[in-house]
């Protein structure tokens, strides 16, 4: 259900045209393969975190070490996703904001 809602929201807000920036040509596409890949990677890290939380380990220290490792991987995945999404900024919205101010 969440994935469907997220996909619908992405489809509504996805730019159909934009100026290319940072060497990313995905902005002219309605569905961005890089965004999808990064979202899948993020979801994988969340699944791994749940697996660690629900899993059994020899010591609590070992469990916490593995949890911290996957949280770091998740943080990197989120950072990469948001950095990539900035390449999708629509140039029309920035010109509209300048006209209002």
QUISULBEL-V710168 format. One record per backbone hydrogen bond with DSSP energy under -1.0 kcal/mol. CO is the residue of the C=O (numbers start at 1). NH is the residue of the N-H. If there is no record, write none. Layout:
BEGIN
co=CO nh=NH
co=CO nh=NH
END
This chain:
BEGIN
co=1 nh=5
co=2 nh=6
co=3 nh=7
co=4 nh=8
co=5 nh=9
co=6 nh=10
co=7 nh=11
co=8 nh=12
co=9 nh=13
co=10 nh=14
co=21 nh=24
co=26 nh=29
co=32 nh=36
co=33 nh=37
co=34 nh=38
co=35 nh=39
co=36 nh=40
co=37 nh=41
co=38 nh=42
co=39 nh=43
co=40 nh=44
co=41 nh=45
co=42 nh=46
co=43 nh=47
co=44 nh=48
co=45 nh=49
co=46 nh=50
co=47 nh=51
co=48 nh=52
co=49 nh=53
co=50 nh=54
co=59 nh=63
co=60 nh=64
co=61 nh=65
co=62 nh=66
co=63 nh=67
co=64 nh=68
co=65 nh=69
co=66 nh=70
co=67 nh=71
co=68 nh=72
co=69 nh=73
co=70 nh=74
co=71 nh=75
co=72 nh=76
co=73 nh=77
co=74 nh=78
co=75 nh=79
co=76 nh=80
co=77 nh=81
co=78 nh=82
co=79 nh=83
co=80 nh=84
co=81 nh=85
co=82 nh=86
co=84 nh=87
co=85 nh=88
co=86 nh=89
co=91 nh=95
co=92 nh=96
co=93 nh=97
co=94 nh=98
co=95 nh=99
co=96 nh=100
co=97 nh=101
END
